[in-house]
Amino acid sequence: MEQSTGNWFPVISTRELRDKPLAKKRFGQALVFWRDSKGRAVCMRDICPHRGAKLSPGHIKDDVITCPFHGIEFDSQGHCARIPPEGERPIPDDFCVQTLTCFESGEYIWLWTGSDVDALSLPEPPRHSDMDGLPYGESTSIWPAHFTRCIENVCDFSHLPFVHRTTIGMFRSETQSNVEIEEIDQGFRAYLIEENKPAQCLEFLYPNLWMLKISSGFPMTAMFAPVDEHTTEVYGRTVYRSDFPGKRILMDLYTRISQFLVFREDWPIVAGQWPIDVKDVAGEKLLPSDAPVIAYRKLLHAHGNGHAGSLFSGPGTDMP
């Protein structure tokens, strides 16, 4: 995938990362996530340098991940700690696994997509500050499209009465989408104006965080994790303020059902858009009602139209 430098990219939910290795494909690459004994998140290429086996079916013990094929162990820095079949023979210096700089914030695991730097010198990832500490229901869905097209879709108010005419767009007017844009640090807010006042507000934070607030109902957020050029895993969250036993389970279910009913209407549209990646767009004729899409494309341009950064380097990075 296309590369540039210098961004935090949320890629999984912290809910997913427990006491076993977690296999995920991100940016077209097979990755494995796990936690060390202090609970810190670790991310590395999901491939053993020995014979190409996946590390994710292995196990974690004493701050190492063990390859299930020959029991070879790697620490959280990707260094080989032990090769059982080799006994006391020295470990080759280049016998290691590529690790990626990651950080936990906002109950997401983030990857740094820039060049190798001191992690302590990196800025903190962006976040929707209004949502800090609030409980939420969560659900994931797979979209058959590039993540930039998915993001543009949820930033577009004017498609609602057409694509979602039987759900959230049922009572929306087909005409006159008046939208006001407010630039904020690391993103923008878009206000849908009805009767001279904001009826909805969406907030987008670069590179892939979205939040929607409406006058009634629960605030919703989404994170768009790039799987590959044609696939995006979307993490939807429904935020709630009052809590009681079992409500999280109910809100998880509510989020799963509501997002399936709405998102399934978007899937054939975004899957059919061309070009697949917004950075390759040329000649589209945008309109005033496309103001949030224009704001998003300005952010892409400001960041060099890149997405994945220099996330992968070294031998074998073209492997699945």
C-alpha positions as CSV (number, residue, x, y, z in Angstrom):
1,M,0.0,0.0,0.0
2,E,1.0,3.6,-0.4
3,Q,3.5,4.9,2.1
4,S,4.3,8.2,3.8
5,T,5.7,9.1,7.3
6,G,4.7,10.2,10.7
7,N,1.3,9.3,11.9
8,W,-0.3,7.2,14.7
9,F,-2.8,4.7,13.2
10,P,-5.3,2.9,15.4
11,V,-5.6,-0.6,14.1
12,I,-7.4,-2.8,16.8
13,S,-9.5,-2.5,19.9
14,T,-7.9,-3.1,23.3
15,R,-10.9,-5.4,24.0
16,E,-9.5,-7.9,21.5
17,L,-6.0,-8.1,23.0
18,R,-6.1,-10.5,26.0
19,D,-3.7,-13.3,27.1
20,K,-3.2,-15.0,23.8
21,P,-1.5,-13.8,20.5
22,L,-3.9,-12.0,18.2
23,A,-3.5,-12.4,14.4
24,K,-4.6,-9.4,12.3
25,K,-4.0,-8.4,8.7
26,R,-3.3,-4.7,8.5
27,F,-2.0,-2.6,5.6
28,G,-1.9,-5.8,3.6
29,Q,0.5,-7.5,6.0
30,A,0.1,-10.3,8.5
31,L,0.7,-9.1,12.0
32,V,0.6,-10.6,15.5
33,F,-0.3,-8.6,18.6
34,W,0.4,-9.8,22.2
35,R,1.0,-8.4,25.7
36,D,4.1,-8.7,27.8
37,S,4.0,-9.5,31.5
38,K,3.5,-5.8,32.3
39,G,0.4,-5.7,30.0
40,R,2.2,-3.6,27.4
41,A,1.0,-4.2,23.8
42,V,3.5,-5.7,21.3
43,C,3.1,-5.9,17.6
44,M,5.3,-7.7,15.1
45,R,5.3,-9.4,11.7
46,D,3.4,-12.7,12.0
47,I,6.1,-14.8,10.4
48,C,9.0,-16.8,11.9
49,P,12.3,-16.1,10.1
50,H,13.2,-19.8,10.4
51,R,10.7,-21.5,8.1
52,G,8.0,-19.0,7.5
53,A,5.5,-20.3,10.0
54,K,3.0,-18.0,11.6
55,L,3.8,-17.0,15.2
56,S,0.2,-16.2,16.1
57,P,-0.8,-19.8,16.8
58,G,2.1,-20.0,19.3
59,H,2.0,-19.1,23.0
60,I,3.3,-16.4,25.3
61,K,5.4,-17.1,28.4
62,D,8.0,-15.1,30.3
63,D,7.8,-12.2,27.9
64,V,8.5,-14.2,24.7
65,I,6.3,-15.4,22.0
66,T,7.0,-19.0,20.9
67,C,6.8,-20.2,17.3
68,P,4.5,-23.3,17.3
69,F,6.6,-25.0,14.6
70,H,10.0,-25.5,16.4
71,G,9.6,-23.7,19.7
72,I,11.8,-20.7,18.7
73,E,11.3,-17.8,21.1
74,F,11.3,-14.1,20.4
75,D,11.1,-11.2,22.9
76,S,9.0,-8.1,22.6
77,Q,11.8,-6.4,20.6
78,G,11.8,-9.1,18.0
79,H,15.1,-10.6,19.1
80,C,15.5,-14.3,19.2
81,A,15.8,-15.5,22.8
82,R,16.1,-19.3,22.2
83,I,16.3,-21.9,19.4
84,P,15.6,-25.2,21.1
85,P,16.8,-27.4,18.1
86,E,20.1,-25.6,18.1
87,G,21.0,-26.3,21.7
88,E,23.9,-24.1,22.9
89,R,25.0,-23.0,19.4
90,P,25.0,-19.2,19.1
91,I,22.0,-17.4,17.7
92,P,22.7,-15.6,14.4
93,D,22.5,-11.8,14.8
94,D,20.0,-11.4,12.0
95,F,17.6,-14.1,13.4
96,C,14.8,-11.7,14.4
97,V,11.3,-10.6,13.7
98,Q,10.4,-7.1,12.7
99,T,8.5,-5.3,15.4
100,L,6.4,-2.2,15.1
101,T,6.1,0.8,17.5
102,C,2.7,0.6,19.2
103,F,0.8,2.6,21.8
104,E,-2.4,2.1,23.8
105,S,-4.8,5.1,23.9
106,G,-8.5,5.6,23.8
107,E,-8.9,1.8,24.2
108,Y,-7.3,1.3,20.8
109,I,-3.9,-0.1,19.9
110,W,-2.1,2.3,17.6
111,L,0.9,1.8,15.3
112,W,3.4,4.5,14.4
113,T,3.6,4.7,10.6
114,G,6.8,6.8,10.4
115,S,10.4,6.0,10.3
116,D,12.1,4.4,13.4
117,V,12.4,6.9,16.2
118,D,12.6,7.1,19.9
119,A,9.0,6.2,21.1
120,L,9.3,8.7,23.9
121,S,9.7,11.5,21.5
122,L,6.5,10.7,19.6
123,P,3.3,12.8,20.0
124,E,0.3,11.3,21.7
125,P,-2.4,9.9,19.3
126,P,-5.5,12.1,18.7
127,R,-8.7,11.3,20.5
128,H,-12.3,12.4,20.8
129,S,-12.0,14.2,24.1
130,D,-15.7,14.3,24.7
131,M,-15.8,10.5,24.9
132,D,-13.0,10.1,27.5
133,G,-13.8,7.5,30.1
134,L,-17.4,6.9,29.0
135,P,-18.7,3.3,28.6
136,Y,-19.6,2.0,25.2
137,G,-20.9,-1.0,23.2
138,E,-18.7,-2.2,20.4
139,S,-19.0,-4.2,17.3
140,T,-16.9,-4.8,14.2
141,S,-17.8,-5.2,10.5
142,I,-15.9,-5.9,7.3
143,W,-16.4,-3.4,4.5
144,P,-15.4,-4.5,1.0
145,A,-13.6,-1.2,0.1
146,H,-10.5,0.9,0.7
147,F,-10.6,2.6,4.1
148,T,-10.5,6.1,2.5
149,R,-13.7,5.4,0.6
150,C,-15.3,4.1,3.8
151,I,-14.3,7.2,5.7
152,E,-15.7,9.5,2.9
153,N,-18.9,7.6,3.0
154,V,-19.6,8.2,6.7
155,C,-18.5,11.9,6.3
156,D,-21.2,12.4,3.7
157,F,-24.6,13.7,4.9
158,S,-26.2,14.0,1.5
159,H,-26.2,10.3,0.6
160,L,-28.5,9.4,3.5
161,P,-31.9,9.8,1.9
162,F,-30.8,7.8,-1.1
163,V,-28.7,5.0,0.2
164,H,-30.5,4.7,3.5
165,R,-34.0,5.5,2.5
166,T,-35.4,2.6,4.5
167,T,-33.3,3.3,7.7
168,I,-31.6,6.4,9.0
169,G,-32.4,8.4,5.8
170,M,-36.1,7.7,5.8
171,F,-37.2,11.1,7.0
172,R,-34.4,13.2,5.5
173,S,-35.0,15.6,2.6
174,E,-33.3,14.8,-0.7
175,T,-32.5,18.5,-1.3
176,Q,-30.5,21.3,0.2
177,S,-27.8,19.7,2.4
178,N,-26.4,22.8,4.2
179,V,-23.1,21.9,5.9
180,E,-20.7,24.0,7.9
181,I,-17.1,23.0,8.5
182,E,-15.0,23.8,11.6
183,E,-11.3,23.1,11.4
184,I,-10.0,21.6,14.7
185,D,-6.6,20.2,15.8
186,Q,-5.8,17.1,13.7
187,G,-9.2,17.1,11.9
188,F,-12.5,18.9,11.4
189,R,-16.1,19.0,12.5
190,A,-19.0,19.1,10.1
191,Y,-22.4,20.4,11.1
192,L,-25.6,19.6,9.2
193,I,-27.7,22.7,9.4
194,E,-31.5,22.4,9.6
195,E,-33.9,25.2,10.4
196,N,-30.8,27.5,10.9
197,K,-29.3,25.3,13.6
198,P,-27.1,22.2,13.8
199,A,-29.1,19.0,13.7
200,Q,-26.0,16.7,13.5
201,C,-22.3,17.0,14.1
202,L,-19.6,14.7,12.9
203,E,-16.0,14.9,14.1
204,F,-13.2,13.4,12.1
205,L,-9.6,13.0,13.4
206,Y,-6.9,12.1,11.0
207,P,-6.1,9.4,10.0
208,N,-9.2,7.3,10.7
209,L,-11.3,8.2,13.7
210,W,-15.0,9.4,13.3
211,M,-17.7,10.4,15.7
212,L,-21.3,11.4,15.2
213,K,-23.5,13.3,17.5
214,I,-27.2,13.9,16.9
215,S,-29.7,15.9,18.9
216,S,-31.2,12.7,20.3
217,G,-29.8,9.2,20.7
218,F,-26.4,7.8,21.6
219,P,-23.1,9.3,20.3
220,M,-21.5,6.9,17.9
221,T,-17.8,6.5,17.0
222,A,-16.0,4.4,14.4
223,M,-12.4,3.5,13.7
224,F,-11.5,2.4,10.1
225,A,-8.7,-0.2,10.2
226,P,-7.1,-0.9,6.8
227,V,-6.9,-4.6,6.2
228,D,-5.7,-4.3,2.6
229,E,-6.5,-2.3,-0.6
230,H,-10.0,-3.8,-0.9
231,T,-11.0,-4.4,2.7
232,T,-11.5,-2.4,5.9
233,E,-12.4,-3.6,9.4
234,V,-14.7,-1.0,11.0
235,Y,-14.9,-0.8,14.8
236,G,-18.2,0.8,15.7
237,R,-18.9,2.1,19.2
238,T,-22.1,3.4,20.8
239,V,-21.4,5.5,23.8
240,Y,-23.7,5.6,26.8
241,R,-23.6,7.6,30.0
242,S,-25.7,5.6,32.5
243,D,-24.6,2.1,33.4
244,F,-26.0,-0.9,35.1
245,P,-25.1,-4.6,35.2
246,G,-25.4,-6.2,31.8
247,K,-25.8,-2.9,29.9
248,R,-22.5,-3.3,28.1
249,I,-23.7,-6.6,26.7
250,L,-26.9,-5.0,25.6
251,M,-25.1,-2.1,24.0
252,D,-22.7,-4.4,22.2
253,L,-25.8,-6.1,20.7
254,Y,-27.5,-2.8,19.9
255,T,-24.3,-1.6,18.2
256,R,-24.0,-4.8,16.2
257,I,-27.6,-4.8,15.0
258,S,-27.9,-1.1,14.3
259,Q,-24.6,-0.9,12.4
260,F,-25.4,-4.0,10.3
261,L,-28.8,-2.6,9.3
262,V,-27.2,0.7,8.2
263,F,-23.7,-0.4,6.9
264,R,-25.0,-3.2,4.7
265,E,-26.7,-0.5,2.6
266,D,-23.3,1.3,2.2
267,W,-21.3,-1.8,1.2
268,P,-22.2,-2.2,-2.5
269,I,-21.8,1.6,-3.0
270,V,-18.3,1.9,-1.6
271,A,-17.2,-1.4,-3.1
272,G,-18.1,-0.1,-6.6
273,Q,-16.4,3.3,-6.4
274,W,-13.4,3.9,-8.6
275,P,-10.6,4.5,-8.1
276,I,-10.5,2.3,-5.0
277,D,-8.2,4.7,-3.1
278,V,-9.2,8.4,-2.7
279,K,-5.6,9.5,-3.1
280,D,-5.8,8.3,-6.8
281,V,-8.9,10.4,-7.5
282,A,-8.7,12.7,-10.5
283,G,-11.5,14.6,-12.1
284,E,-14.4,14.1,-9.7
285,K,-16.7,17.1,-9.6
286,L,-17.4,17.9,-5.9
287,L,-20.3,20.0,-4.8
288,P,-21.0,22.4,-1.9
289,S,-22.9,19.5,-0.2
290,D,-19.7,17.5,-0.3
291,A,-18.0,19.9,2.2
292,P,-17.0,17.2,4.7
293,V,-15.5,15.1,1.8
294,I,-13.6,18.1,0.7
295,A,-12.3,18.7,4.2
296,Y,-11.2,15.1,4.4
297,R,-9.3,15.3,1.1
298,K,-7.6,18.4,2.3
299,L,-6.3,16.4,5.3
300,L,-5.1,13.7,3.0
301,H,-3.3,16.3,0.9
302,A,-1.8,17.9,3.9
303,H,-0.3,14.6,5.0
304,G,1.0,13.8,1.6
305,N,-1.8,11.6,0.4
306,G,0.0,8.7,2.2
307,H,-1.5,6.2,4.5
308,A,0.6,3.4,5.8
309,G,3.9,5.2,6.3
310,S,7.3,3.4,6.4
311,L,5.6,0.7,8.5
312,F,7.3,-2.2,6.9
313,S,11.0,-2.5,6.0
314,G,13.6,-5.1,5.6
315,P,13.5,-8.5,3.9
316,G,10.3,-10.4,3.4
317,T,7.9,-7.4,3.6
318,D,6.3,-8.3,0.4
319,M,5.0,-11.6,1.9
320,P,1.3,-12.0,2.9
